[in-house]
Amino acid sequence: MKAMLARVLLAVAALALQAPSIGAYSGDAVAAEGKDQTALDRMIGQMILVGFPGRSERDAGVAAAHKQIAEGTIGGLVLFPENISSPRQLNALTSYLRAATSNPVPFIAVDQEGGMVQRLARHNGHAEFPAARSVAANPAFSSEASVLALYGDMAKELADAGFNLNLAPVVDLDRNPDNQVIGARKRSFGGDPKRVTDLARLFIRAHREHNVATAAKHFPGHGSSSADSHMGFADIDKTWRETELEPYRVLAAEDQLDIVMVGHLYHPTFSDGDKLPASLSRRSRAALRDPHGIGFKGVIMSDDLEMGAVAAYPLEERIIKAVNAGMDVVVFSNVTASDPELGVKLHAIIKAAVVDGRIAQDRVEQAYGKVMQLKRRLMQSQLGENG
């Protein structure tokens, strides 16, 4: 592992300050569209995943979300408990949102880990699933078949409800008994990187069988932190260990990762300096993309950019830093503001930054390519195949 971290450090030093190159998608299509402002709008839209207020098409927030998907202003939506009251209501809502466009399919996402983090739960008419720690510890889930069956049921319920992206599994290692965001909430499969990797692999496989993409989180590792990044600055410099990269390295090598979510976590290896969190730093992307380290080729996504750990940065600066850091998709929960037009505002900020050169157009093209690779596999039900 020390040799791997050394390679990551060398790659970070070499890549962190380089301008991003155009992604593998596209070649002719993306390059040809590059100078066209309508194409630019479309590419920017695919980088935005937002929450929205409302539960039915009669609600202004839902109507606005539908319109923004239809016009390509945003590329996806994430649902929270406020959007869900019953299976029938949820299915009607997601059907309405998916009907806005079929090409490319919008991401309809949710956090469905099990345990304390499941948006579809018993109180709104859905099944209840155990927390990751309980799965790892329960003899009933000691076989591969039993874990696949459990998470197959979860994935089927999501697919039947209209979701195509689960913002899970958690691949953080449970290393700190005082950790309030991962350990105390039983969100990790444990402290052993192999055990975490093995169970995450089954989680992902079960979802892929139902054509639901997944997002492994929270890179580079939230399990050893003392602070909760939802609340404020989370410095993992003294607690983080290189073994926390192991699930990402193994699963990336096996092409099991659709998306990696980068946390708002500070460690000098993954920061551009000035205590900048990984989600806003080019070094995190360099570490993920390094072919001699993790070698991840898929979509890189930010954690919710409304969390306390990044709230000190003005909205415009936060978005521009995240995009320049290599986030292919920026996530805004929109839970507090409940702003129906948030997607429009985010799109406008990114576009203005591209026009005046604060964001390189190559960066947008690259992100678009990565997102479209994944969406193409979703549309063709080929999540298990190389993109």
N, C-alpha and C positions, 0 to 999 in steps of 0.2 A: 504493500500500500504506500509506503514512503516513496518508492520509485515512481508510482503513479502520480502522487502529489507533486513530486519534483517536475514531472513532465507537464502537469497542469500549470505549474508556476512558469515554466519556460514558455509554454504556449500563450499564457496570459500576457507575458511581457512582449511577445512578438506580435500578438494579434489585437490587443486591447485598443491601440490607437489607430489601427488601420480603418480606412473607410470600408463599409460593407460592400460586398459584391452582389451582383444579381443572382437570385436564387435559381435552383435547378429547373423549376417548372417551366416553363415557358418559352425559353429561347425566343422564337420568332414572335409569338403572340404578345408577350409582355413587352419585349423591346419595341415592337412596332407601335404599341399603344402608348408608349412612354411619354411622348410629347403632347398627347391629346388630353385636354383638360377633363373631358367627360370620362376617359379611361382612368385618369388620375383620381377622380372622384370615386370611381368604382373600386379601385385598388385600396384607397384609404378606408372606404366603408368596411371592407373585409377585415380590417385590423381592430374593429371596435365591437366589444361585447358589453352590453349594459343591462341593468335592471330597469324596471318600470313599475308604475303604480297601476292598480286595477286588477279585476278578475274576469271581466267579460268585455265583449266588443262594444258594449254600450258605454264603457268607461273611457274617458278622454285619454288616459295614459295608454290604454291598450290600443285604441284607434291610432294614436301617434306612433306607437311601436310598430304596428302593422304598416303604416305609411312609410316609416323610415327603412324597414326591411324591403318593402316593395320598390322604393326608389334607390336602394343601394347605399343609403346614408350610413347604415350600420350593417354588420355582417352576422350579428347574433344577439340573443337575449338570454339573460340568466334569471331564473325564477326563485322567489323566496317564499317563506310561509305566508306572507301577506297576499300572495297571488293565488293561493291554493285553499279551497274549502271542501272539496269533495272530488271523487274520481270523475264523476260526470261533468262537473264544472271545469276541472282541469283539462279533460280531453277536448271539450268544446273550445277552451282557450287556446291550447296548443294547435289545434286544427286550424283555427282562424289565423294564427300567426304564421304557421307553415304555409298556408295558402297564399300568403303575400307574394311568394316567389318560389320557384322550384329549381332555378338555375342561376347561381349556385344555391344549393340548399342552405338555409340559415342554420347556424348553431342554435339549438334550443337546449340550454344547459341548466344544471342544478347541482347543488352539493348533496350527494347522497352517499355518505360514508357508512352509516350504521351507527347505533349508539346515540350519543348526544348530538350528532350532526346528521340529521336526515330530514329533508324538507317534506318528503312524502312519508307520513307516519300514521300511527293509529288514530290520532285525534282528528285527522282529516280524511279518514276512511281507507287508509292504505296499510300495507303490512309493516310490521316492526322488525328491524334487523339488528343483530347484536353489534356491539362496538368491536373494533379491530382487536383490542387486547383480549376480549372475551373469546373471539374466534380462535386466536392463537393458543389460548389456555384450555379451551373446552375439548375434552376427549372425543366428543361427538363430531368434531371437525378435524380429526387426526389424519383422515385420508384425503387424498387429492380429489376423489369423487365427491366427497361430502362438501368440501369447500366450493368446488365448481357448482354443485347443485344449489348451495346457499346463494352464491353471487349470481348464478344464472337466474334464480327467482327475482333477485333485485333488478338485474338488467332487463328481464322480460317486463317487469312492472313499469320500469322507466320507458322502454320502447313502446309498450301499449299505451302509455300516457302521452306519448308524442315527443319524448326527449331523444336526442341523438348525441349528447355529451354529458358525461358525469364528471364533475370536478373532484375527482378522487382516482386512485387511492392515495392515502397518506403513506409515504415511504420514509418518513422521519424515524430515526432510531430513538427509542425511549431510554434516554441516558441520564436524565436529571430528575430525581425524585421530587424536586421542588417546581418542576415545570408545570405551569398552570394552563397552558393552551393545548399541549399535546398529551403529556403524561397524565395529568389530573383528569382529563376528559376521556382517557382510554382510547385515543385516536390512533395510536401506533400499534403495529403487530408485535412490538417488543424491542429489545436492545440488541439482539443478534442480527447482524446484517444479512446473513444467509436466510434466516427464518423470515425476516421482513421481505426479502426479495422473492422467496418462494411463494409466500401468500399473496403478495402484490401481483405476481405473474398470473396466478389463478384468477384473481379479481379481474385483471385486464382481459384474460382469455375468455372468461364468462361473458363479459360485456361485448367483446368483439363478436362472439357468436350470435348476439342479438343486434349487431350493427350499431352499437353505442360506443362512441369514442371515450377515452379517458384522459385525465390530466394528473400525472404523478406530482406530488407536492410534499414539502415546500423547499425547493432547492435554495441553498446548498445544505440545509438541514436545520429544522426548528426544534428538534427533540431535546437538544442539550441547552437550550436557552433558559435564562432566568426570567426574562421579560416577555410579555405578550405583545406581538407586533400589531394586534388590533388596537391596543391601548396607546402605545408609544414606541419610542426608539428601542430596538432589540439588538444588543451588542453580543455576538457569540464568539468574539475573539478569544476569550480565555477558556471557554467551555467546549467549543466545537472540536471534533476530531475527524481526521481524514477518512475513517471508516464510514462516515455518514454519506460519502459519495458512492459507496459500493453498490447500493441498489440501482442507482442511475447508470453506473458503468456496466453492470451485468445486463440489465434490461435493455439498455441502448444497443449493446452488442448483439442481443437476440432479436432486435427490431420489435420490441414489445411496447415501446413508448410512442403514443400518438402525440401527446403534448407534455411538456414539462412546465410546471408553474414555478416561477421564481419568487421567493419570499422577500419581504422588506426586512432583510437581515444584514447586519453589518459584520463583515470579517475582512481584514485587509487583503486577503488573497482574492476576494471577489468584489472589491470596491475600487472605484477610480480615485479615492481619496476624500478627505474632508468628511469622514464618517458617512459617506454616501452608501445607502443600502444597495444590496446586490441587484434589486429590481430596477435601479436607476443607473447601473454601472455597466460599461462595456466589458469589464473583466469577467462578469458572470457569463455573458454570451461566449467569450473566448474559451472559458473553461468547459462549457457545455459542448461547444463545437469541435474542440481539439481532437483530431482523429487518433492521437496517441494517448488520450486520456479517456474521457467519457464518449466522445464521438457521436453525439446526438445529432440527428439530421432532420428532426421533425419541427413542430411548431413550439416556439417559446412564448409563454404567456405570463403576464404579470399577475401577482396577487391583486386583490381589490385595491385600487389606487385611492380609495377614500379612507383607508385605515389610518389609525393614529400615528403609525410609524413614519408616514410620508405626508401627513396633513400640514406640516410646517412649510412645505414647498407650495408656492402659489399654483393654482390649477394649471395654467399654461406651462409653467416651468416643469411641473411634474410630468405632464404628458410628453413634452418634447424630450425630456431626459429619458423617459421610459422607451420611447421609440428609438432614439439614438443609441440607447443601451443594447438594443437588439430584441426588444419585445415585439414579437410578430402580432400579438393580440394584446390590447390594453383592456383591462377589466375595471368597470365602475359599477358598484352595487346599486347606487342611487337609492338606497334604503332611507337615508336620513332626509335628503332633499326631496325625493319623489318628484323629480322634475321631468315632465313628459318630453321636453325638448332637449334633454341632456345629450342624446346621441347627435343631434344637429350641432350643438355647441362644440362637442369633442371633434367632430369632423371638420368644422370650420377652423379650429385651432391648428389641427395637423396640416390642413391644406395651406393655410397662411404661412406656416413654417416652411413648407416645401417651396412655396412660391418665392419667399425671400431668402431661401438658402440655409435656414437654421436646421432643417432636416434635408438630407440628400435624397433626391428622387430614387436613387438606387436602393436606398434603405426601404422605401415603400414598395418598390418592385420586388425586392427580396422577400419581404414579409408576405406580400400577396401570393408569391409563388409557393411559399411554405403552406399557407392556409389552403390554397387551391389544390395542392397535392392531397391534403387530408380530406377536403370536401369531395374531391373526385372519387376517392375510395369510399366515402360514405354513400355517395349517390349510386355507386356501382356495387355496394355491399361487399367491398373487398378490403375491409380493415385489416385482415390478417395477412394481406399480401404486401410486399415491398412497394413503396410509392415511386 
